[in-house]
Amino acid sequence: MITGAPFANLTLATEGTCYWFRGNLARSIGRQSRQYLSDLVSPLSVNSQDYGNPTFFGIGHRTRSSIQRTDARLVWEVVFEGQPFSGNPITNSLGSTGSGAVWTDLGVAAPEIKELIYKNAGYIRYKWRVRVEYELAKLIDGQRFSRWFYGYANGWGDIGVLPIELVDFSGHVEGAANRLYWTTATEASSAYFDVQRSTDGSIYTSIGSVNAAGNSQETINYSFDDMEPPQRLAYYRLRMVDLNGAMELSDAIAIDRTGSGMLVFPNPAQGSITLAYGSIGEEATITVLDATGRVVRTSVVAGNTISSNLDIDGLPSGHYTVSLVDGSGNIVDKAPFLKQ
């Protein structure tokens, strides 16, 4: 996108400036969103701590409009860890937890809009997302909002801006291989996924990589087959790398090839599924998550049982993950299934 500023030079009245924007990478803008301390000046780095004000943090977002001079403000949504963002799918949500009180003239040089964001210090970790709302009075191209940009903050400080919004990561035994699959809601300047494996849950080694989409606002499904898996319990995680070299690690999942894992049948299924999980000594809860990580069905099972039936009638067709959770909230086992 090329924009012109005929009166940009304050010294020479007859000289202007031309800006050439190439996505988010032109003019040294590698990341459009940044996190700040509550003073909105000092940037937060990975795992830093803002002891001065634990209930607020700052967001700075650079933005521009294809129609050049227009007014805009930030709109954001903050949810604590484990809580989904609003909307189904979340990329189409019109919900928010706050918005800027004043409008900012965007001009032509991609200014950074900063806002002070509230977070309840009673929760440890937060997810946040921000986007730009353009003033309706000056809207000529019909686009009221930009896409969402995602980040992550803890109760005291920051854990970085996420290039990838990972909403599901699962795996299961598939013949001689261990099949991994994951889903992203959005991606910003993502480069690739480094698939890592461990046999003890501590030391991980890379076993392959999958190219990422780069930039996306749609749900994308990925998969990877470990063709030489350990014939016992194996742990997997994703190292998500963006084009600037920044990286994030996913939570680890486990796949057990010893035959003691939970079975789900029939798979694919229609009206109901049966879970065979071996004996459990206490009451447990079965949860069903959709591809975006949203809980769509729960059921309580009694202790000292080896199987249970679950009604899935009414769920839309698609991929789901069913988990067995003990009384302490720990996931005992989980398995994927396909609803037809």
BALOBA-1460 file (C-alpha; in Angstrom, 3 decimals):
// residues 340
<rec num="1" residu="m" x="0.000" y="0.000" z="0.000"/>
<rec num="2" residu="i" x="1.384" y="3.426" z="-1.005"/>
<rec num="3" residu="t" x="0.206" y="6.574" z="0.770"/>
<rec num="4" residu="g" x="1.227" y="10.175" z="0.237"/>
<rec num="5" residu="a" x="1.651" y="13.029" z="2.688"/>
<rec num="6" residu="p" x="1.892" y="16.301" z="0.710"/>
<rec num="7" residu="f" x="2.615" y="18.488" z="3.770"/>
<rec num="8" residu="a" x="4.767" y="16.066" z="5.791"/>
<rec num="9" residu="n" x="7.895" y="18.233" z="5.597"/>
<rec num="10" residu="l" x="7.603" y="21.018" z="8.164"/>
<rec num="11" residu="t" x="10.583" y="22.905" z="6.697"/>
<rec num="12" residu="l" x="9.755" y="22.998" z="2.992"/>
<rec num="13" residu="a" x="6.126" y="23.747" z="2.214"/>
<rec num="14" residu="t" x="6.469" y="22.345" z="-1.313"/>
<rec num="15" residu="e" x="7.905" y="18.977" z="-0.260"/>
<rec num="16" residu="g" x="5.958" y="15.952" z="0.964"/>
<rec num="17" residu="t" x="6.593" y="12.300" z="1.780"/>
<rec num="18" residu="c" x="5.554" y="9.005" z="0.272"/>
<rec num="19" residu="y" x="5.217" y="5.892" z="2.469"/>
<rec num="20" residu="w" x="5.349" y="2.358" z="1.063"/>
<rec num="21" residu="f" x="3.768" y="-0.207" z="3.378"/>
<rec num="22" residu="r" x="4.384" y="-3.919" z="2.721"/>
<rec num="23" residu="g" x="2.181" y="-5.689" z="5.215"/>
<rec num="24" residu="n" x="3.407" y="-5.496" z="8.807"/>
<rec num="25" residu="l" x="7.120" y="-5.700" z="7.970"/>
<rec num="26" residu="a" x="7.704" y="-2.372" z="6.244"/>
<rec num="27" residu="r" x="9.177" y="0.646" z="8.005"/>
<rec num="28" residu="s" x="10.670" y="-1.595" z="10.761"/>
<rec num="29" residu="i" x="7.274" y="-2.679" z="12.078"/>
<rec num="30" residu="g" x="7.898" y="-6.357" z="12.752"/>
<rec num="31" residu="r" x="5.116" y="-6.596" z="15.332"/>
<rec num="32" residu="q" x="2.086" y="-4.365" z="15.374"/>
<rec num="33" residu="s" x="1.236" y="-5.053" z="19.034"/>
<rec num="34" residu="r" x="3.416" y="-4.547" z="22.117"/>
<rec num="35" residu="q" x="2.856" y="-4.811" z="25.855"/>
<rec num="36" residu="y" x="3.918" y="-2.109" z="28.307"/>
<rec num="37" residu="l" x="4.129" y="-1.502" z="32.011"/>
<rec num="38" residu="s" x="1.285" y="0.537" z="33.467"/>
<rec num="39" residu="d" x="3.230" y="3.736" z="32.679"/>
<rec num="40" residu="l" x="2.636" y="3.005" z="28.951"/>
<rec num="41" residu="v" x="6.297" y="3.810" z="28.311"/>
<rec num="42" residu="s" x="8.448" y="0.921" z="29.554"/>
<rec num="43" residu="p" x="7.992" y="-2.195" z="27.399"/>
<rec num="44" residu="l" x="7.411" y="-5.545" z="29.039"/>
<rec num="45" residu="s" x="9.736" y="-8.399" z="28.141"/>
<rec num="46" residu="v" x="9.221" y="-12.112" z="28.564"/>
<rec num="47" residu="n" x="8.478" y="-13.029" z="32.197"/>
<rec num="48" residu="s" x="9.116" y="-9.498" z="33.455"/>
<rec num="49" residu="q" x="7.214" y="-8.286" z="36.500"/>
<rec num="50" residu="d" x="5.416" y="-5.002" z="37.053"/>
<rec num="51" residu="y" x="5.396" y="-4.866" z="40.850"/>
<rec num="52" residu="g" x="4.338" y="-1.215" z="40.815"/>
<rec num="53" residu="n" x="0.868" y="-1.907" z="39.429"/>
<rec num="54" residu="p" x="-0.142" y="-5.583" z="39.268"/>
<rec num="55" residu="t" x="-3.737" y="-4.892" z="38.195"/>
<rec num="56" residu="f" x="-3.006" y="-2.980" z="34.984"/>
<rec num="57" residu="f" x="-0.813" y="-3.418" z="31.934"/>
<rec num="58" residu="g" x="-0.482" y="-1.447" z="28.719"/>
<rec num="59" residu="i" x="-1.089" y="-2.364" z="25.104"/>
<rec num="60" residu="g" x="0.411" y="-0.443" z="22.219"/>
<rec num="61" residu="h" x="-0.811" y="-1.150" z="18.709"/>
<rec num="62" residu="r" x="0.397" y="0.367" z="15.440"/>
<rec num="63" residu="t" x="-2.278" y="0.787" z="12.826"/>
<rec num="64" residu="r" x="-3.017" y="2.395" z="9.513"/>
<rec num="65" residu="s" x="-5.988" y="2.601" z="7.177"/>
<rec num="66" residu="s" x="-6.191" y="2.014" z="3.445"/>
<rec num="67" residu="i" x="-8.145" y="5.286" z="3.165"/>
<rec num="68" residu="q" x="-5.241" y="7.194" z="4.790"/>
<rec num="69" residu="r" x="-6.485" y="9.972" z="7.080"/>
<rec num="70" residu="t" x="-9.213" y="8.593" z="9.325"/>
<rec num="71" residu="d" x="-9.946" y="8.235" z="13.051"/>
<rec num="72" residu="a" x="-9.676" y="4.992" z="14.981"/>
<rec num="73" residu="r" x="-9.535" y="3.558" z="18.493"/>
<rec num="74" residu="l" x="-8.584" y="0.243" z="20.096"/>
<rec num="75" residu="v" x="-11.079" y="-2.417" z="21.148"/>
<rec num="76" residu="w" x="-9.888" y="-5.274" z="23.372"/>
<rec num="77" residu="e" x="-11.003" y="-8.417" z="25.133"/>
<rec num="78" residu="v" x="-9.247" y="-9.902" z="28.197"/>
<rec num="79" residu="v" x="-10.083" y="-13.370" z="29.559"/>
<rec num="80" residu="f" x="-8.315" y="-15.452" z="32.193"/>
<rec num="81" residu="e" x="-6.504" y="-18.668" z="31.294"/>
<rec num="82" residu="g" x="-8.896" y="-21.502" z="30.497"/>
<rec num="83" residu="q" x="-11.737" y="-19.167" z="29.510"/>
<rec num="84" residu="p" x="-12.555" y="-18.904" z="25.773"/>
<rec num="85" residu="f" x="-12.792" y="-15.661" z="23.872"/>
<rec num="86" residu="s" x="-16.299" y="-14.657" z="22.819"/>
<rec num="87" residu="g" x="-17.792" y="-15.623" z="19.472"/>
<rec num="88" residu="n" x="-18.156" y="-18.849" z="17.507"/>
<rec num="89" residu="p" x="-15.834" y="-18.832" z="15.699"/>
<rec num="90" residu="i" x="-13.888" y="-16.420" z="17.858"/>
<rec num="91" residu="t" x="-12.505" y="-14.599" z="14.800"/>
<rec num="92" residu="n" x="-16.021" y="-13.310" z="14.011"/>
<rec num="93" residu="s" x="-16.763" y="-12.012" z="17.499"/>
<rec num="94" residu="l" x="-18.137" y="-8.522" z="18.062"/>
<rec num="95" residu="g" x="-17.725" y="-8.810" z="21.833"/>
<rec num="96" residu="s" x="-15.162" y="-6.913" z="23.892"/>
<rec num="97" residu="t" x="-14.323" y="-6.027" z="27.488"/>
<rec num="98" residu="g" x="-13.210" y="-2.468" z="26.756"/>
<rec num="99" residu="s" x="-12.554" y="0.209" z="24.149"/>
<rec num="100" residu="g" x="-10.668" y="3.467" z="23.886"/>
<rec num="101" residu="a" x="-12.416" y="6.589" z="25.174"/>
<rec num="102" residu="v" x="-11.065" y="8.863" z="22.433"/>
<rec num="103" residu="w" x="-10.473" y="8.581" z="18.707"/>
<rec num="104" residu="t" x="-6.969" y="8.933" z="17.230"/>
<rec num="105" residu="d" x="-6.162" y="10.488" z="13.854"/>
<rec num="106" residu="l" x="-4.228" y="7.728" z="12.049"/>
<rec num="107" residu="g" x="-2.498" y="10.068" z="9.625"/>
<rec num="108" residu="v" x="-0.161" y="8.307" z="7.177"/>
<rec num="109" residu="a" x="2.735" y="7.100" z="9.342"/>
<rec num="110" residu="a" x="1.114" y="4.191" z="11.230"/>
<rec num="111" residu="p" x="0.913" y="5.768" z="14.720"/>
<rec num="112" residu="e" x="0.948" y="3.639" z="17.845"/>
<rec num="113" residu="i" x="-2.236" y="3.816" z="19.931"/>
<rec num="114" residu="k" x="-1.707" y="2.964" z="23.619"/>
<rec num="115" residu="e" x="-4.286" y="1.951" z="26.203"/>
<rec num="116" residu="l" x="-4.172" y="0.987" z="29.881"/>
<rec num="117" residu="i" x="-5.824" y="-2.428" z="30.302"/>
<rec num="118" residu="y" x="-7.318" y="-3.753" z="33.544"/>
<rec num="119" residu="k" x="-6.708" y="-7.314" z="34.729"/>
<rec num="120" residu="n" x="-7.897" y="-8.879" z="37.969"/>
<rec num="121" residu="a" x="-4.792" y="-9.723" z="39.994"/>
<rec num="122" residu="g" x="-6.653" y="-12.603" z="41.612"/>
<rec num="123" residu="y" x="-6.016" y="-14.624" z="38.465"/>
<rec num="124" residu="i" x="-2.489" y="-15.577" z="37.508"/>
<rec num="125" residu="r" x="-2.541" y="-15.669" z="33.735"/>
<rec num="126" residu="y" x="-4.563" y="-13.848" z="31.119"/>
<rec num="127" residu="k" x="-5.134" y="-13.987" z="27.395"/>
<rec num="128" residu="w" x="-5.871" y="-10.763" z="25.573"/>
<rec num="129" residu="r" x="-6.606" y="-9.629" z="22.070"/>
<rec num="130" residu="v" x="-6.895" y="-6.206" z="20.495"/>
<rec num="131" residu="r" x="-8.121" y="-4.783" z="17.210"/>
<rec num="132" residu="v" x="-8.829" y="-1.413" z="15.625"/>
<rec num="133" residu="e" x="-12.268" y="0.140" z="15.247"/>
<rec num="134" residu="y" x="-12.548" y="2.814" z="12.548"/>
<rec num="135" residu="e" x="-14.892" y="5.759" z="13.080"/>
<rec num="136" residu="l" x="-18.179" y="5.197" z="11.274"/>
<rec num="137" residu="a" x="-18.543" y="8.833" z="10.291"/>
<rec num="138" residu="k" x="-15.404" y="8.597" z="8.157"/>
<rec num="139" residu="l" x="-15.882" y="5.042" z="6.932"/>
<rec num="140" residu="i" x="-15.989" y="4.799" z="3.137"/>
<rec num="141" residu="d" x="-14.816" y="1.230" z="2.460"/>
<rec num="142" residu="g" x="-17.259" y="-0.638" z="4.738"/>
<rec num="143" residu="q" x="-14.572" y="-2.137" z="7.008"/>
<rec num="144" residu="r" x="-15.360" y="-1.148" z="10.584"/>
<rec num="145" residu="f" x="-12.844" y="-3.391" z="12.377"/>
<rec num="146" residu="s" x="-9.374" y="-4.761" z="11.709"/>
<rec num="147" residu="r" x="-8.539" y="-8.370" z="12.501"/>
<rec num="148" residu="w" x="-7.749" y="-9.490" z="16.070"/>
<rec num="149" residu="f" x="-4.166" y="-9.475" z="17.406"/>
<rec num="150" residu="y" x="-3.461" y="-11.830" z="20.318"/>
<rec num="151" residu="g" x="-1.225" y="-11.744" z="23.399"/>
<rec num="152" residu="y" x="-0.730" y="-13.274" z="26.822"/>
<rec num="153" residu="a" x="-0.156" y="-11.713" z="30.260"/>
<rec num="154" residu="n" x="0.204" y="-13.068" z="33.775"/>
<rec num="155" residu="g" x="-0.992" y="-11.603" z="37.064"/>
<rec num="156" residu="w" x="2.186" y="-9.559" z="37.547"/>
<rec num="157" residu="g" x="3.611" y="-8.942" z="34.122"/>
<rec num="158" residu="d" x="3.895" y="-10.345" z="30.648"/>
<rec num="159" residu="i" x="4.603" y="-13.565" z="28.796"/>
<rec num="160" residu="g" x="4.859" y="-12.041" z="25.353"/>
<rec num="161" residu="v" x="2.788" y="-11.405" z="22.238"/>
<rec num="162" residu="l" x="1.696" y="-14.624" z="20.606"/>
<rec num="163" residu="p" x="2.305" y="-15.082" z="16.867"/>
<rec num="164" residu="i" x="-0.104" y="-18.050" z="16.939"/>
<rec num="165" residu="e" x="-3.383" y="-18.604" z="18.767"/>
<rec num="166" residu="l" x="-3.326" y="-22.367" z="19.394"/>
<rec num="167" residu="v" x="-6.771" y="-23.651" z="20.367"/>
<rec num="168" residu="d" x="-6.218" y="-27.430" z="20.277"/>
<rec num="169" residu="f" x="-3.313" y="-29.887" z="20.378"/>
<rec num="170" residu="s" x="-4.040" y="-33.610" z="20.555"/>
<rec num="171" residu="g" x="-2.727" y="-36.956" z="19.410"/>
<rec num="172" residu="h" x="-3.485" y="-40.656" z="19.268"/>
<rec num="173" residu="v" x="-2.092" y="-43.990" z="18.112"/>
<rec num="174" residu="e" x="-2.641" y="-44.508" z="14.366"/>
<rec num="175" residu="g" x="-1.318" y="-47.931" z="13.341"/>
<rec num="176" residu="a" x="2.478" y="-47.954" z="13.559"/>
<rec num="177" residu="a" x="2.594" y="-44.160" z="13.979"/>
<rec num="178" residu="n" x="1.630" y="-41.596" z="16.594"/>
<rec num="179" residu="r" x="-0.530" y="-38.990" z="14.883"/>
<rec num="180" residu="l" x="-0.491" y="-35.416" z="16.176"/>
<rec num="181" residu="y" x="-2.922" y="-32.754" z="15.110"/>
<rec num="182" residu="w" x="-3.520" y="-29.189" z="16.184"/>
<rec num="183" residu="t" x="-5.706" y="-26.218" z="15.321"/>
<rec num="184" residu="t" x="-4.920" y="-22.504" z="15.187"/>
<rec num="185" residu="a" x="-7.528" y="-19.736" z="15.327"/>
<rec num="186" residu="t" x="-5.260" y="-16.950" z="14.007"/>
<rec num="187" residu="e" x="-1.632" y="-16.565" z="12.953"/>
<rec num="188" residu="a" x="0.501" y="-13.431" z="12.596"/>
<rec num="189" residu="s" x="3.866" y="-13.699" z="10.792"/>
<rec num="190" residu="s" x="4.123" y="-17.381" z="11.748"/>
<rec num="191" residu="a" x="6.965" y="-19.370" z="10.173"/>
<rec num="192" residu="y" x="6.776" y="-23.022" z="11.227"/>
<rec num="193" residu="f" x="5.952" y="-25.540" z="13.952"/>
<rec num="194" residu="d" x="8.863" y="-27.496" z="15.397"/>
<rec num="195" residu="v" x="7.508" y="-30.854" z="16.639"/>
<rec num="196" residu="q" x="9.369" y="-32.116" z="19.711"/>
<rec num="197" residu="r" x="9.239" y="-35.465" z="21.524"/>
<rec num="198" residu="s" x="10.301" y="-36.672" z="24.960"/>
<rec num="199" residu="t" x="10.217" y="-39.997" z="26.799"/>
<rec num="200" residu="d" x="10.583" y="-38.536" z="30.284"/>
<rec num="201" residu="g" x="8.636" y="-35.270" z="29.992"/>
<rec num="202" residu="s" x="11.777" y="-33.178" z="30.636"/>
<rec num="203" residu="i" x="14.246" y="-33.506" z="27.750"/>
<rec num="204" residu="y" x="12.752" y="-32.884" z="24.303"/>
<rec num="205" residu="t" x="14.274" y="-33.405" z="20.860"/>
<rec num="206" residu="s" x="12.998" y="-32.206" z="17.486"/>
<rec num="207" residu="i" x="11.560" y="-34.905" z="15.228"/>
<rec num="208" residu="g" x="10.249" y="-32.752" z="12.379"/>
<rec num="209" residu="s" x="8.625" y="-29.486" z="11.375"/>
<rec num="210" residu="v" x="5.492" y="-28.250" z="9.648"/>
<rec num="211" residu="n" x="5.291" y="-24.971" z="7.749"/>
<rec num="212" residu="a" x="2.841" y="-22.435" z="9.185"/>
<rec num="213" residu="a" x="0.363" y="-20.313" z="7.259"/>
<rec num="214" residu="g" x="2.142" y="-16.984" z="7.876"/>
<rec num="215" residu="n" x="-0.879" y="-14.738" z="8.385"/>
<rec num="216" residu="s" x="-4.389" y="-16.055" z="8.836"/>
<rec num="217" residu="q" x="-7.675" y="-15.105" z="10.478"/>
<rec num="218" residu="e" x="-9.318" y="-18.470" z="9.835"/>
<rec num="219" residu="t" x="-9.225" y="-21.788" z="11.675"/>
<rec num="220" residu="i" x="-6.453" y="-24.000" z="10.250"/>
<rec num="221" residu="n" x="-5.921" y="-27.692" z="11.013"/>
<rec num="222" residu="y" x="-2.435" y="-29.250" z="10.995"/>
<rec num="223" residu="s" x="-1.193" y="-32.814" z="11.447"/>
<rec num="224" residu="f" x="2.100" y="-34.668" z="11.835"/>
<rec num="225" residu="d" x="2.876" y="-38.403" z="11.965"/>
<rec num="226" residu="d" x="5.673" y="-39.711" z="14.173"/>
<rec num="227" residu="m" x="6.609" y="-42.764" z="12.104"/>
<rec num="228" residu="e" x="9.092" y="-44.147" z="14.647"/>
<rec num="229" residu="p" x="7.395" y="-43.592" z="18.021"/>
<rec num="230" residu="p" x="8.635" y="-45.130" z="21.281"/>
<rec num="231" residu="q" x="6.715" y="-48.284" z="22.168"/>
<rec num="232" residu="r" x="5.736" y="-46.782" z="25.512"/>
<rec num="233" residu="l" x="4.562" y="-43.444" z="26.874"/>
<rec num="234" residu="a" x="5.785" y="-40.481" z="24.774"/>
<rec num="235" residu="y" x="5.356" y="-36.757" z="25.314"/>
<rec num="236" residu="y" x="4.969" y="-34.206" z="22.519"/>
<rec num="237" residu="r" x="4.966" y="-30.421" z="22.335"/>
<rec num="238" residu="l" x="5.092" y="-27.730" z="19.657"/>
<rec num="239" residu="r" x="7.679" y="-24.984" z="19.383"/>
<rec num="240" residu="m" x="5.855" y="-22.253" z="17.457"/>
<rec num="241" residu="v" x="8.258" y="-19.913" z="15.655"/>
<rec num="242" residu="d" x="7.441" y="-16.686" z="13.823"/>
<rec num="243" residu="l" x="9.266" y="-14.883" z="11.019"/>
<rec num="244" residu="n" x="11.144" y="-12.667" z="13.503"/>
<rec num="245" residu="g" x="12.574" y="-15.663" z="15.389"/>
<rec num="246" residu="a" x="10.281" y="-15.306" z="18.413"/>
<rec num="247" residu="m" x="8.925" y="-18.576" z="19.736"/>
<rec num="248" residu="e" x="6.345" y="-20.026" z="22.124"/>
<rec num="249" residu="l" x="6.014" y="-23.554" z="23.512"/>
<rec num="250" residu="s" x="2.690" y="-25.355" z="23.635"/>
<rec num="251" residu="d" x="1.533" y="-27.481" z="26.525"/>
<rec num="252" residu="a" x="2.742" y="-31.075" z="26.324"/>
<rec num="253" residu="i" x="0.490" y="-34.001" z="25.472"/>
<rec num="254" residu="a" x="1.119" y="-37.706" z="26.053"/>
<rec num="255" residu="i" x="0.466" y="-40.759" z="23.861"/>
<rec num="256" residu="d" x="0.705" y="-44.232" z="25.386"/>
<rec num="257" residu="r" x="1.364" y="-47.203" z="23.092"/>
<rec num="258" residu="t" x="1.276" y="-49.828" z="25.879"/>
<rec num="259" residu="g" x="-2.456" y="-50.383" z="25.394"/>
<rec num="260" residu="s" x="-3.591" y="-48.802" z="28.659"/>
<rec num="261" residu="g" x="-4.905" y="-45.581" z="27.125"/>
<rec num="262" residu="m" x="-8.558" y="-44.577" z="26.885"/>
<rec num="263" residu="l" x="-10.492" y="-45.925" z="23.889"/>
<rec num="264" residu="v" x="-13.410" y="-44.182" z="22.201"/>
<rec num="265" residu="f" x="-15.777" y="-46.125" z="19.954"/>
<rec num="266" residu="p" x="-17.398" y="-46.012" z="17.537"/>
<rec num="267" residu="n" x="-15.152" y="-43.464" z="15.866"/>
<rec num="268" residu="p" x="-16.463" y="-41.725" z="13.746"/>
<rec num="269" residu="a" x="-19.654" y="-41.538" z="15.807"/>
<rec num="270" residu="q" x="-23.160" y="-40.118" z="15.475"/>
<rec num="271" residu="g" x="-25.542" y="-40.259" z="18.452"/>
<rec num="272" residu="s" x="-23.337" y="-41.562" z="21.289"/>
<rec num="273" residu="i" x="-19.850" y="-42.829" z="22.117"/>
<rec num="274" residu="t" x="-18.485" y="-45.364" z="24.586"/>
<rec num="275" residu="l" x="-15.342" y="-44.599" z="26.598"/>
<rec num="276" residu="a" x="-13.208" y="-47.490" z="27.882"/>
<rec num="277" residu="y" x="-10.580" y="-46.194" z="30.304"/>
<rec num="278" residu="g" x="-9.771" y="-48.928" z="32.808"/>
<rec num="279" residu="s" x="-10.725" y="-48.773" z="36.455"/>
<rec num="280" residu="i" x="-10.856" y="-45.392" z="38.209"/>
<rec num="281" residu="g" x="-11.013" y="-45.282" z="41.990"/>
<rec num="282" residu="e" x="-12.937" y="-42.047" z="42.394"/>
<rec num="283" residu="e" x="-15.688" y="-40.030" z="40.815"/>
<rec num="284" residu="a" x="-14.504" y="-38.307" z="37.626"/>
<rec num="285" residu="t" x="-15.808" y="-35.913" z="35.002"/>
<rec num="286" residu="i" x="-15.922" y="-36.393" z="31.258"/>
<rec num="287" residu="t" x="-15.529" y="-33.212" z="29.192"/>
<rec num="288" residu="v" x="-15.888" y="-32.790" z="25.448"/>
<rec num="289" residu="l" x="-14.040" y="-29.933" z="23.723"/>
<rec num="290" residu="d" x="-14.603" y="-28.738" z="20.171"/>
<rec num="291" residu="a" x="-11.859" y="-27.738" z="17.730"/>
<rec num="292" residu="t" x="-11.588" y="-24.252" z="19.275"/>
<rec num="293" residu="g" x="-11.058" y="-25.622" z="22.806"/>
<rec num="294" residu="r" x="-14.572" y="-24.753" z="24.004"/>
<rec num="295" residu="v" x="-16.279" y="-27.178" z="26.422"/>
<rec num="296" residu="v" x="-19.475" y="-28.381" z="24.732"/>
<rec num="297" residu="r" x="-20.498" y="-31.376" z="26.850"/>
<rec num="298" residu="t" x="-19.801" y="-32.667" z="30.379"/>
<rec num="299" residu="s" x="-20.812" y="-35.781" z="32.299"/>
<rec num="300" residu="v" x="-20.005" y="-37.183" z="35.747"/>
<rec num="301" residu="v" x="-18.999" y="-40.855" z="36.074"/>
<rec num="302" residu="a" x="-18.909" y="-42.869" z="39.281"/>
<rec num="303" residu="g" x="-15.755" y="-44.350" z="40.742"/>
<rec num="304" residu="n" x="-14.692" y="-47.987" z="40.301"/>
<rec num="305" residu="t" x="-15.988" y="-48.088" z="36.716"/>
<rec num="306" residu="i" x="-14.138" y="-49.155" z="33.569"/>
<rec num="307" residu="s" x="-16.325" y="-47.583" z="30.874"/>
<rec num="308" residu="s" x="-19.060" y="-45.044" z="30.294"/>
<rec num="309" residu="n" x="-21.493" y="-44.002" z="27.574"/>
<rec num="310" residu="l" x="-21.795" y="-40.368" z="26.499"/>
<rec num="311" residu="d" x="-24.579" y="-38.795" z="24.477"/>
<rec num="312" residu="i" x="-23.221" y="-36.560" z="21.681"/>
<rec num="313" residu="d" x="-26.493" y="-36.099" z="19.850"/>
<rec num="314" residu="g" x="-26.974" y="-32.468" z="18.897"/>
<rec num="315" residu="l" x="-23.276" y="-31.649" z="18.504"/>
<rec num="316" residu="p" x="-22.316" y="-30.252" z="15.076"/>
<rec num="317" residu="s" x="-20.219" y="-32.449" z="12.804"/>
<rec num="318" residu="g" x="-16.479" y="-32.061" z="13.330"/>
<rec num="319" residu="h" x="-13.426" y="-33.036" z="15.371"/>
<rec num="320" residu="y" x="-13.694" y="-33.235" z="19.170"/>
<rec num="321" residu="t" x="-11.530" y="-34.227" z="22.127"/>
<rec num="322" residu="v" x="-12.970" y="-36.101" z="25.105"/>
<rec num="323" residu="s" x="-11.077" y="-35.921" z="28.425"/>
<rec num="324" residu="l" x="-11.361" y="-37.835" z="31.679"/>
<rec num="325" residu="v" x="-10.724" y="-35.457" z="34.600"/>
<rec num="326" residu="d" x="-10.243" y="-36.636" z="38.192"/>
<rec num="327" residu="g" x="-11.601" y="-34.975" z="41.317"/>
<rec num="328" residu="s" x="-8.508" y="-32.755" z="41.631"/>
<rec num="329" residu="g" x="-8.947" y="-31.329" z="38.152"/>
<rec num="330" residu="n" x="-6.113" y="-33.357" z="36.585"/>
<rec num="331" residu="i" x="-6.598" y="-34.846" z="33.119"/>
<rec num="332" residu="v" x="-6.267" y="-38.613" z="33.509"/>
<rec num="333" residu="d" x="-6.569" y="-39.370" z="29.800"/>
<rec num="334" residu="k" x="-8.014" y="-37.952" z="26.630"/>
<rec num="335" residu="a" x="-8.759" y="-39.109" z="23.098"/>
<rec num="336" residu="p" x="-10.057" y="-37.584" z="19.861"/>
<rec num="337" residu="f" x="-13.180" y="-38.554" z="17.951"/>
<rec num="338" residu="l" x="-15.054" y="-37.435" z="14.866"/>
<rec num="339" residu="k" x="-18.744" y="-36.535" z="15.042"/>
<rec num="340" residu="q" x="-20.507" y="-37.225" z="11.730"/>
